[in-house]
Amino acid sequence: MMDRIIREHARLIVLRVLANETNGSLNSAALQDNLQVYGIAKPRDWVHDELGWLASMGAITVTEVGSVRIASITAKGLDHVQRRIAIEGVKRPSPAES
C-alpha cells in the first residue's frame, strides 16, 4: 500500500517538475534529485522504472543517450498536471489555489 502511494506521488512530482521546465525535459539524475527534495530517496534504477511506467502511459517520452535517460512531458502528461484528465496510477494534483 505505502509503495503504491509513494509511486503515485513520485509520478506526479516527475510530471510537475517536467511541466515547469522551459523545454519540458530533464535527465533522470536531475529528476532523482528533485524526488529527494520531496523525501523520496530512491536509486536510479527505481527512477528509471517509474519513467518507463510514465512513458507506457503516454505521459512522457524517454530518450536514452548513453547511460543517461532524458524524460520529456507529453500533452497527456501536461493535461494531468493541469487537471484536464486523470491518469490512473498518478496522484491527482491538488486544485490550484485562487
Biopython code that builds the backbone (N, CA, C, O; Angstrom):
import numpy as np
from Bio.PDB.StructureBuilder import StructureBuilder

atoms = [
    (1, "MET", "N", (0.832, -1.201, 0.000)),
    (1, "MET", "CA", (0.000, 0.000, 0.000)),
    (1, "MET", "C", (0.872, 1.259, 0.000)),
    (1, "MET", "O", (0.689, 2.143, -0.837)),
    (2, "MET", "N", (1.827, 1.339, 0.946)),
    (2, "MET", "CA", (2.675, 2.527, 1.013)),
    (2, "MET", "C", (3.530, 2.655, -0.240)),
    (2, "MET", "O", (3.776, 3.765, -0.713)),
    (3, "ASP", "N", (3.989, 1.513, -0.788)),
    (3, "ASP", "CA", (4.780, 1.547, -2.015)),
    (3, "ASP", "C", (3.971, 2.165, -3.151)),
    (3, "ASP", "O", (4.496, 2.973, -3.917)),
    (4, "ARG", "N", (2.710, 1.797, -3.263)),
    (4, "ARG", "CA", (1.842, 2.350, -4.305)),
    (4, "ARG", "C", (1.677, 3.846, -4.134)),
    (4, "ARG", "O", (1.735, 4.597, -5.108)),
    (5, "ILE", "N", (1.471, 4.284, -2.900)),
    (5, "ILE", "CA", (1.290, 5.712, -2.615)),
    (5, "ILE", "C", (2.549, 6.492, -2.977)),
    (5, "ILE", "O", (2.476, 7.561, -3.583)),
    (6, "ILE", "N", (3.705, 5.946, -2.600)),
    (6, "ILE", "CA", (4.973, 6.616, -2.914)),
    (6, "ILE", "C", (5.157, 6.717, -4.426)),
    (6, "ILE", "O", (5.569, 7.758, -4.937)),
    (7, "ARG", "N", (4.852, 5.632, -5.139)),
    (7, "ARG", "CA", (4.988, 5.653, -6.597)),
    (7, "ARG", "C", (4.044, 6.682, -7.226)),
    (7, "ARG", "O", (4.445, 7.405, -8.137)),
    (8, "GLU", "N", (2.815, 6.755, -6.759)),
    (8, "GLU", "CA", (1.864, 7.720, -7.309)),
    (8, "GLU", "C", (2.315, 9.153, -7.052)),
    (8, "GLU", "O", (2.183, 10.014, -7.922)),
    (9, "HIS", "N", (2.844, 9.411, -5.863)),
    (9, "HIS", "CA", (3.370, 10.743, -5.548)),
    (9, "HIS", "C", (4.575, 11.056, -6.420)),
    (9, "HIS", "O", (4.678, 12.150, -6.976)),
    (10, "ALA", "N", (5.489, 10.095, -6.540)),
    (10, "ALA", "CA", (6.703, 10.304, -7.336)),
    (10, "ALA", "C", (6.354, 10.615, -8.795)),
    (10, "ALA", "O", (6.963, 11.489, -9.412)),
    (11, "ARG", "N", (5.383, 9.905, -9.330)),
    (11, "ARG", "CA", (4.979, 10.133, -10.722)),
    (11, "ARG", "C", (4.430, 11.541, -10.913)),
    (11, "ARG", "O", (4.721, 12.189, -11.919)),
    (12, "LEU", "N", (3.643, 12.015, -9.960)),
    (12, "LEU", "CA", (3.122, 13.378, -10.046)),
    (12, "LEU", "C", (4.265, 14.389, -9.940)),
    (12, "LEU", "O", (4.299, 15.367, -10.686)),
    (13, "ILE", "N", (5.192, 14.156, -9.023)),
    (13, "ILE", "CA", (6.336, 15.069, -8.877)),
    (13, "ILE", "C", (7.112, 15.154, -10.185)),
    (13, "ILE", "O", (7.466, 16.246, -10.630)),
    (14, "VAL", "N", (7.377, 14.003, -10.801)),
    (14, "VAL", "CA", (8.104, 13.996, -12.078)),
    (14, "VAL", "C", (7.351, 14.824, -13.114)),
    (14, "VAL", "O", (7.954, 15.650, -13.799)),
    (15, "LEU", "N", (6.051, 14.615, -13.236)),
    (15, "LEU", "CA", (5.276, 15.372, -14.227)),
    (15, "LEU", "C", (5.285, 16.869, -13.922)),
    (15, "LEU", "O", (5.427, 17.688, -14.831)),
    (16, "ARG", "N", (5.137, 17.222, -12.667)),
    (16, "ARG", "CA", (5.144, 18.648, -12.301)),
    (16, "ARG", "C", (6.494, 19.295, -12.589)),
    (16, "ARG", "O", (6.560, 20.405, -13.119)),
    (17, "VAL", "N", (7.564, 18.597, -12.237)),
    (17, "VAL", "CA", (8.913, 19.133, -12.477)),
    (17, "VAL", "C", (9.135, 19.334, -13.976)),
    (17, "VAL", "O", (9.633, 20.377, -14.401)),
    (18, "LEU", "N", (8.764, 18.336, -14.770)),
    (18, "LEU", "CA", (8.924, 18.464, -16.221)),
    (18, "LEU", "C", (8.069, 19.596, -16.775)),
    (18, "LEU", "O", (8.516, 20.341, -17.647)),
    (19, "ALA", "N", (6.845, 19.729, -16.278)),
    (19, "ALA", "CA", (5.947, 20.789, -16.751)),
    (19, "ALA", "C", (6.513, 22.173, -16.466)),
    (19, "ALA", "O", (6.229, 23.123, -17.196)),
    (20, "ASN", "N", (7.315, 22.295, -15.407)),
    (20, "ASN", "CA", (7.892, 23.589, -15.043)),
    (20, "ASN", "C", (9.178, 23.914, -15.787)),
    (20, "ASN", "O", (9.662, 25.043, -15.721)),
    (21, "GLU", "N", (9.734, 22.940, -16.491)),
    (21, "GLU", "CA", (10.949, 23.185, -17.274)),
    (21, "GLU", "C", (10.579, 23.896, -18.580)),
    (21, "GLU", "O", (9.565, 23.572, -19.199)),
    (22, "THR", "N", (11.393, 24.854, -18.992)),
    (22, "THR", "CA", (11.128, 25.612, -20.212)),
    (22, "THR", "C", (10.949, 24.700, -21.413)),
    (22, "THR", "O", (10.054, 24.921, -22.229)),
    (23, "ASN", "N", (11.796, 23.666, -21.535)),
    (23, "ASN", "CA", (11.700, 22.763, -22.680)),
    (23, "ASN", "C", (10.965, 21.467, -22.356)),
    (23, "ASN", "O", (10.882, 20.574, -23.199)),
    (24, "GLY", "N", (10.428, 21.357, -21.130)),
    (24, "GLY", "CA", (9.648, 20.184, -20.737)),
    (24, "GLY", "C", (10.459, 18.918, -20.541)),
    (24, "GLY", "O", (9.893, 17.826, -20.490)),
    (25, "SER", "N", (11.786, 19.044, -20.429)),
    (25, "SER", "CA", (12.656, 17.872, -20.337)),
    (25, "SER", "C", (13.687, 18.001, -19.224)),
    (25, "SER", "O", (14.115, 19.101, -18.873)),
    (26, "LEU", "N", (14.074, 16.850, -18.677)),
    (26, "LEU", "CA", (15.172, 16.765, -17.694)),
    (26, "LEU", "C", (15.761, 15.367, -17.770)),
    (26, "LEU", "O", (15.105, 14.424, -18.214)),
    (27, "ASN", "N", (17.016, 15.246, -17.328)),
    (27, "ASN", "CA", (17.596, 13.903, -17.281)),
    (27, "ASN", "C", (17.220, 13.223, -15.966)),
    (27, "ASN", "O", (16.785, 13.869, -15.013)),
    (28, "SER", "N", (17.400, 11.912, -15.943)),
    (28, "SER", "CA", (16.952, 11.125, -14.793)),
    (28, "SER", "C", (17.701, 11.480, -13.511)),
    (28, "SER", "O", (17.137, 11.363, -12.423)),
    (29, "ALA", "N", (18.961, 11.913, -13.613)),
    (29, "ALA", "CA", (19.706, 12.308, -12.408)),
    (29, "ALA", "C", (19.076, 13.550, -11.778)),
    (29, "ALA", "O", (18.932, 13.620, -10.557)),
    (30, "ALA", "N", (18.706, 14.519, -12.595)),
    (30, "ALA", "CA", (18.058, 15.732, -12.083)),
    (30, "ALA", "C", (16.696, 15.397, -11.484)),
    (30, "ALA", "O", (16.313, 15.963, -10.460)),
    (31, "LEU", "N", (15.965, 14.484, -12.111)),
    (31, "LEU", "CA", (14.667, 14.074, -11.567)),
    (31, "LEU", "C", (14.846, 13.337, -10.240)),
    (31, "LEU", "O", (14.049, 13.511, -9.318)),
    (32, "GLN", "N", (15.880, 12.523, -10.147)),
    (32, "GLN", "CA", (16.168, 11.817, -8.895)),
    (32, "GLN", "C", (16.443, 12.831, -7.781)),
    (32, "GLN", "O", (15.967, 12.658, -6.659)),
    (33, "ASP", "N", (17.199, 13.877, -8.078)),
    (33, "ASP", "CA", (17.469, 14.938, -7.094)),
    (33, "ASP", "C", (16.175, 15.635, -6.669)),
    (33, "ASP", "O", (15.982, 15.927, -5.489)),
    (34, "ASN", "N", (15.295, 15.899, -7.630)),
    (34, "ASN", "CA", (14.017, 16.546, -7.316)),
    (34, "ASN", "C", (13.160, 15.669, -6.415)),
    (34, "ASN", "O", (12.518, 16.174, -5.494)),
    (35, "LEU", "N", (13.139, 14.376, -6.665)),
    (35, "LEU", "CA", (12.372, 13.460, -5.821)),
    (35, "LEU", "C", (12.919, 13.470, -4.393)),
    (35, "LEU", "O", (12.147, 13.408, -3.437)),
    (36, "GLN", "N", (14.235, 13.547, -4.244)),
    (36, "GLN", "CA", (14.838, 13.560, -2.907)),
    (36, "GLN", "C", (14.410, 14.795, -2.121)),
    (36, "GLN", "O", (14.241, 14.728, -0.903)),
    (37, "VAL", "N", (14.235, 15.919, -2.808)),
    (37, "VAL", "CA", (13.764, 17.140, -2.151)),
    (37, "VAL", "C", (12.412, 16.895, -1.480)),
    (37, "VAL", "O", (12.121, 17.470, -0.432)),
    (38, "TYR", "N", (11.589, 16.038, -2.090)),
    (38, "TYR", "CA", (10.261, 15.723, -1.560)),
    (38, "TYR", "C", (10.258, 14.472, -0.681)),
    (38, "TYR", "O", (9.200, 13.910, -0.399)),
    (39, "GLY", "N", (11.441, 14.041, -0.253)),
    (39, "GLY", "CA", (11.539, 12.921, 0.678)),
    (39, "GLY", "C", (11.444, 11.550, 0.038)),
    (39, "GLY", "O", (11.249, 10.554, 0.735)),
    (40, "ILE", "N", (11.579, 11.484, -1.282)),
    (40, "ILE", "CA", (11.551, 10.193, -1.967)),
    (40, "ILE", "C", (12.970, 9.910, -2.462)),
    (40, "ILE", "O", (13.344, 10.285, -3.573)),
    (41, "ALA", "N", (13.745, 9.242, -1.614)),
    (41, "ALA", "CA", (15.142, 8.931, -1.915)),
    (41, "ALA", "C", (15.216, 7.500, -2.435)),
    (41, "ALA", "O", (15.218, 6.544, -1.659)),
    (42, "LYS", "N", (15.275, 7.368, -3.734)),
    (42, "LYS", "CA", (15.279, 6.062, -4.383)),
    (42, "LYS", "C", (16.468, 5.962, -5.335)),
    (42, "LYS", "O", (16.963, 6.975, -5.828)),
    (43, "PRO", "N", (16.926, 4.726, -5.591)),
    (43, "PRO", "CA", (18.056, 4.556, -6.518)),
    (43, "PRO", "C", (17.670, 4.887, -7.960)),
    (43, "PRO", "O", (16.489, 4.935, -8.304)),
    (44, "ARG", "N", (18.673, 5.110, -8.786)),
    (44, "ARG", "CA", (18.455, 5.488, -10.179)),
    (44, "ARG", "C", (17.618, 4.456, -10.922)),
    (44, "ARG", "O", (16.775, 4.829, -11.738)),
    (45, "ASP", "N", (17.830, 3.160, -10.660)),
    (45, "ASP", "CA", (17.035, 2.128, -11.340)),
    (45, "ASP", "C", (15.544, 2.283, -11.040)),
    (45, "ASP", "O", (14.708, 2.077, -11.920)),
    (46, "TRP", "N", (15.214, 2.643, -9.811)),
    (46, "TRP", "CA", (13.813, 2.855, -9.426)),
    (46, "TRP", "C", (13.238, 4.021, -10.214)),
    (46, "TRP", "O", (12.123, 3.942, -10.731)),
    (47, "VAL", "N", (14.007, 5.111, -10.305)),
    (47, "VAL", "CA", (13.566, 6.280, -11.073)),
    (47, "VAL", "C", (13.363, 5.886, -12.534)),
    (47, "VAL", "O", (12.375, 6.280, -13.154)),
    (48, "HIS", "N", (14.299, 5.108, -13.085)),
    (48, "HIS", "CA", (14.172, 4.661, -14.473)),
    (48, "HIS", "C", (12.919, 3.815, -14.668)),
    (48, "HIS", "O", (12.239, 3.940, -15.687)),
    (49, "ASP", "N", (12.608, 2.957, -13.702)),
    (49, "ASP", "CA", (11.386, 2.151, -13.784)),
    (49, "ASP", "C", (10.140, 3.040, -13.824)),
    (49, "ASP", "O", (9.215, 2.791, -14.596)),
    (50, "GLU", "N", (10.130, 4.071, -12.990)),
    (50, "GLU", "CA", (8.973, 4.984, -12.959)),
    (50, "GLU", "C", (8.879, 5.779, -14.261)),
    (50, "GLU", "O", (7.780, 6.024, -14.759)),
    (51, "LEU", "N", (10.017, 6.179, -14.808)),
    (51, "LEU", "CA", (9.992, 6.876, -16.097)),
    (51, "LEU", "C", (9.439, 5.958, -17.177)),
    (51, "LEU", "O", (8.672, 6.396, -18.035)),
    (52, "GLY", "N", (9.825, 4.685, -17.137)),
    (52, "GLY", "CA", (9.295, 3.716, -18.088)),
    (52, "GLY", "C", (7.791, 3.556, -17.954)),
    (52, "GLY", "O", (7.075, 3.446, -18.949)),
    (53, "TRP", "N", (7.315, 3.544, -16.706)),
    (53, "TRP", "CA", (5.875, 3.416, -16.468)),
    (53, "TRP", "C", (5.136, 4.627, -17.027)),
    (53, "TRP", "O", (4.127, 4.484, -17.717)),
    (54, "LEU", "N", (5.649, 5.829, -16.724)),
    (54, "LEU", "CA", (5.008, 7.045, -17.229)),
    (54, "LEU", "C", (5.016, 7.073, -18.756)),
    (54, "LEU", "O", (4.051, 7.520, -19.376)),
    (55, "ALA", "N", (6.102, 6.598, -19.362)),
    (55, "ALA", "CA", (6.172, 6.539, -20.830)),
    (55, "ALA", "C", (5.137, 5.554, -21.375)),
    (55, "ALA", "O", (4.509, 5.817, -22.400)),
    (56, "SER", "N", (4.957, 4.413, -20.686)),
    (56, "SER", "CA", (3.974, 3.424, -21.151)),
    (56, "SER", "C", (2.554, 3.967, -21.076)),
    (56, "SER", "O", (1.674, 3.509, -21.804)),
    (57, "MET", "N", (2.328, 4.936, -20.204)),
    (57, "MET", "CA", (1.010, 5.568, -20.080)),
    (57, "MET", "C", (0.845, 6.754, -21.036)),
    (57, "MET", "O", (-0.237, 7.333, -21.131)),
    (58, "GLY", "N", (1.917, 7.111, -21.741)),
    (58, "GLY", "CA", (1.849, 8.223, -22.687)),
    (58, "GLY", "C", (2.014, 9.586, -22.056)),
    (58, "GLY", "O", (1.771, 10.599, -22.711)),
    (59, "ALA", "N", (2.430, 9.640, -20.774)),
    (59, "ALA", "CA", (2.574, 10.919, -20.072)),
    (59, "ALA", "C", (3.911, 11.594, -20.364)),
    (59, "ALA", "O", (4.030, 12.815, -20.260)),
    (60, "ILE", "N", (4.913, 10.800, -20.729)),
    (60, "ILE", "CA", (6.236, 11.323, -21.059)),
    (60, "ILE", "C", (6.809, 10.490, -22.201)),
    (60, "ILE", "O", (6.297, 9.422, -22.536)),
    (61, "THR", "N", (7.881, 11.005, -22.784)),
    (61, "THR", "CA", (8.718, 10.197, -23.665)),
    (61, "THR", "C", (10.072, 10.096, -22.995)),
    (61, "THR", "O", (10.464, 10.990, -22.245)),
    (62, "VAL", "N", (10.788, 9.017, -23.257)),
    (62, "VAL", "CA", (12.111, 8.824, -22.683)),
    (62, "VAL", "C", (13.092, 8.563, -23.821)),
    (62, "VAL", "O", (12.883, 7.685, -24.658)),
    (63, "THR", "N", (14.169, 9.350, -23.830)),
    (63, "THR", "CA", (15.232, 9.192, -24.815)),
    (63, "THR", "C", (16.487, 8.759, -24.087)),
    (63, "THR", "O", (16.874, 9.378, -23.096)),
    (64, "GLU", "N", (17.129, 7.701, -24.567)),
    (64, "GLU", "CA", (18.369, 7.234, -23.952)),
    (64, "GLU", "C", (19.550, 7.783, -24.733)),
    (64, "GLU", "O", (19.636, 7.622, -25.951)),
    (65, "VAL", "N", (20.459, 8.434, -24.016)),
    (65, "VAL", "CA", (21.685, 8.954, -24.598)),
    (65, "VAL", "C", (22.821, 8.344, -23.779)),
    (65, "VAL", "O", (23.183, 8.868, -22.725)),
    (66, "GLY", "N", (23.377, 7.250, -24.262)),
    (66, "GLY", "CA", (24.360, 6.509, -23.480)),
    (66, "GLY", "C", (23.679, 5.950, -22.249)),
    (66, "GLY", "O", (22.665, 5.260, -22.354)),
    (67, "SER", "N", (24.232, 6.244, -21.079)),
    (67, "SER", "CA", (23.642, 5.744, -19.829)),
    (67, "SER", "C", (22.634, 6.735, -19.228)),
    (67, "SER", "O", (22.049, 6.476, -18.177)),
    (68, "VAL", "N", (22.443, 7.861, -19.903)),
    (68, "VAL", "CA", (21.545, 8.902, -19.403)),
    (68, "VAL", "C", (20.180, 8.753, -20.061)),
    (68, "VAL", "O", (20.084, 8.487, -21.259)),
    (69, "ARG", "N", (19.134, 8.926, -19.276)),
    (69, "ARG", "CA", (17.766, 8.931, -19.813)),
    (69, "ARG", "C", (17.186, 10.329, -19.667)),
    (69, "ARG", "O", (17.253, 10.940, -18.600)),
    (70, "ILE", "N", (16.626, 10.815, -20.743)),
    (70, "ILE", "CA", (16.035, 12.150, -20.750)),
    (70, "ILE", "C", (14.523, 11.990, -20.891)),
    (70, "ILE", "O", (14.028, 11.401, -21.852)),
    (71, "ALA", "N", (13.807, 12.530, -19.908)),
    (71, "ALA", "CA", (12.347, 12.473, -19.910)),
    (71, "ALA", "C", (11.789, 13.798, -20.414)),
    (71, "ALA", "O", (12.271, 14.869, -20.046)),
    (72, "SER", "N", (10.772, 13.709, -21.256)),
    (72, "SER", "CA", (10.089, 14.896, -21.779)),
    (72, "SER", "C", (8.586, 14.705, -21.595)),
    (72, "SER", "O", (8.040, 13.652, -21.924)),
    (73, "ILE", "N", (7.930, 15.724, -21.071)),
    (73, "ILE", "CA", (6.490, 15.631, -20.839)),
    (73, "ILE", "C", (5.742, 15.701, -22.169)),
    (73, "ILE", "O", (6.152, 16.410, -23.088)),
    (74, "THR", "N", (4.654, 14.965, -22.258)),
    (74, "THR", "CA", (3.793, 14.981, -23.448)),
    (74, "THR", "C", (2.560, 15.829, -23.148)),
    (74, "THR", "O", (2.362, 16.282, -22.021)),
    (75, "ALA", "N", (1.745, 16.034, -24.163)),
    (75, "ALA", "CA", (0.488, 16.764, -23.967)),
    (75, "ALA", "C", (-0.384, 16.055, -22.929)),
    (75, "ALA", "O", (-1.038, 16.708, -22.116)),
    (76, "LYS", "N", (-0.394, 14.726, -22.955)),
    (76, "LYS", "CA", (-1.194, 13.967, -21.985)),
    (76, "LYS", "C", (-0.678, 14.191, -20.566)),
    (76, "LYS", "O", (-1.471, 14.377, -19.644)),
    (77, "GLY", "N", (0.625, 14.175, -20.385)),
    (77, "GLY", "CA", (1.196, 14.426, -19.062)),
    (77, "GLY", "C", (0.869, 15.824, -18.567)),
    (77, "GLY", "O", (0.548, 16.019, -17.395)),
    (78, "LEU", "N", (0.952, 16.788, -19.461)),
    (78, "LEU", "CA", (0.613, 18.167, -19.107)),
    (78, "LEU", "C", (-0.863, 18.297, -18.766)),
    (78, "LEU", "O", (-1.228, 19.036, -17.851)),
    (79, "ASP", "N", (-1.713, 17.585, -19.495)),
    (79, "ASP", "CA", (-3.148, 17.599, -19.195)),
    (79, "ASP", "C", (-3.417, 17.077, -17.783)),
    (79, "ASP", "O", (-4.307, 17.581, -17.098)),
    (80, "HIS", "N", (-2.650, 16.066, -17.340)),
    (80, "HIS", "CA", (-2.825, 15.544, -15.980)),
    (80, "HIS", "C", (-2.417, 16.610, -14.953)),
    (80, "HIS", "O", (-3.141, 16.866, -13.991)),
    (81, "VAL", "N", (-1.266, 17.217, -15.168)),
    (81, "VAL", "CA", (-0.780, 18.239, -14.229)),
    (81, "VAL", "C", (-1.777, 19.390, -14.131)),
    (81, "VAL", "O", (-1.974, 19.956, -13.056)),
    (82, "GLN", "N", (-2.401, 19.734, -15.249)),
    (82, "GLN", "CA", (-3.344, 20.859, -15.279)),
    (82, "GLN", "C", (-4.787, 20.435, -15.001)),
    (82, "GLN", "O", (-5.719, 21.217, -15.183)),
    (83, "ARG", "N", (-4.960, 19.174, -14.555)),
    (83, "ARG", "CA", (-6.244, 18.641, -14.101)),
    (83, "ARG", "C", (-7.311, 18.566, -15.187)),
    (83, "ARG", "O", (-8.504, 18.603, -14.887)),
    (84, "ARG", "N", (-6.894, 18.461, -16.440)),
    (84, "ARG", "CA", (-7.871, 18.290, -17.530)),
    (84, "ARG", "C", (-8.235, 16.822, -17.699)),
    (84, "ARG", "O", (-9.329, 16.496, -18.160)),
    (85, "ILE", "N", (-7.299, 15.922, -17.319)),
    (85, "ILE", "CA", (-7.549, 14.484, -17.348)),
    (85, "ILE", "C", (-6.941, 13.887, -16.084)),
    (85, "ILE", "O", (-6.200, 14.554, -15.363)),
    (86, "ALA", "N", (-7.263, 12.626, -15.828)),
    (86, "ALA", "CA", (-6.643, 11.901, -14.713)),
    (86, "ALA", "C", (-6.004, 10.639, -15.275)),
    (86, "ALA", "O", (-6.657, 9.848, -15.956)),
    (87, "ILE", "N", (-4.729, 10.461, -14.985)),
    (87, "ILE", "CA", (-4.029, 9.250, -15.382)),
    (87, "ILE", "C", (-4.033, 8.315, -14.178)),
    (87, "ILE", "O", (-3.462, 8.637, -13.136)),
    (88, "GLU", "N", (-4.674, 7.162, -14.322)),
    (88, "GLU", "CA", (-4.735, 6.173, -13.245)),
    (88, "GLU", "C", (-3.318, 5.759, -12.872)),
    (88, "GLU", "O", (-2.514, 5.426, -13.743)),
    (89, "GLY", "N", (-3.011, 5.779, -11.560)),
    (89, "GLY", "CA", (-1.677, 5.408, -11.091)),
    (89, "GLY", "C", (-0.771, 6.599, -10.836)),
    (89, "GLY", "O", (0.369, 6.440, -10.397)),
    (90, "VAL", "N", (-1.285, 7.799, -11.114)),
    (90, "VAL", "CA", (-0.551, 9.032, -10.829)),
    (90, "VAL", "C", (-1.417, 9.844, -9.873)),
    (90, "VAL", "O", (-2.605, 10.047, -10.124)),
    (91, "LYS", "N", (-0.816, 10.309, -8.771)),
    (91, "LYS", "CA", (-1.585, 11.112, -7.816)),
    (91, "LYS", "C", (-2.224, 12.288, -8.543)),
    (91, "LYS", "O", (-1.618, 12.913, -9.413)),
    (92, "ARG", "N", (-3.434, 12.562, -8.170)),
    (92, "ARG", "CA", (-4.160, 13.685, -8.760)),
    (92, "ARG", "C", (-3.628, 14.984, -8.149)),
    (92, "ARG", "O", (-3.511, 15.082, -6.927)),
    (93, "PRO", "N", (-3.306, 15.979, -8.978)),
    (93, "PRO", "CA", (-2.833, 17.246, -8.417)),
    (93, "PRO", "C", (-3.926, 17.930, -7.603)),
    (93, "PRO", "O", (-5.115, 17.783, -7.888)),
    (94, "SER", "N", (-3.511, 18.670, -6.597)),
    (94, "SER", "CA", (-4.466, 19.467, -5.820)),
    (94, "SER", "C", (-4.990, 20.586, -6.704)),
    (94, "SER", "O", (-4.288, 21.039, -7.608)),
    (95, "PRO", "N", (-6.215, 21.037, -6.456)),
    (95, "PRO", "CA", (-6.746, 22.163, -7.229)),
    (95, "PRO", "C", (-5.852, 23.398, -7.015)),
    (95, "PRO", "O", (-5.291, 23.608, -5.940)),
    (96, "ALA", "N", (-5.746, 24.191, -8.065)),
    (96, "ALA", "CA", (-4.968, 25.430, -7.952)),
    (96, "ALA", "C", (-5.638, 26.356, -6.956)),
    (96, "ALA", "O", (-6.862, 26.474, -6.914)),
    (97, "GLU", "N", (-4.804, 27.015, -6.149)),
    (97, "GLU", "CA", (-5.376, 27.960, -5.172)),
    (97, "GLU", "C", (-5.649, 29.275, -5.857)),
    (97, "GLU", "O", (-4.857, 29.739, -6.677)),
    (98, "SER", "N", (-6.791, 29.883, -5.513)),
    (98, "SER", "CA", (-7.128, 31.151, -6.161)),
    (98, "SER", "C", (-6.659, 32.318, -5.368)),
    (98, "SER", "O", (-6.863, 33.462, -5.775)),
]
sb = StructureBuilder()
sb.init_structure("model")
sb.init_model(0)
sb.init_chain("A")
sb.init_seg("    ")
for serial, (resi, resn, name, xyz) in enumerate(atoms, 1):
    if name == "N":
        sb.init_residue(resn, " ", resi, " ")
    sb.init_atom(name, np.array(xyz, "f"), 0.0, 1.0, " ", f" {name:<3s}", serial, name[0])
structure = sb.get_structure()
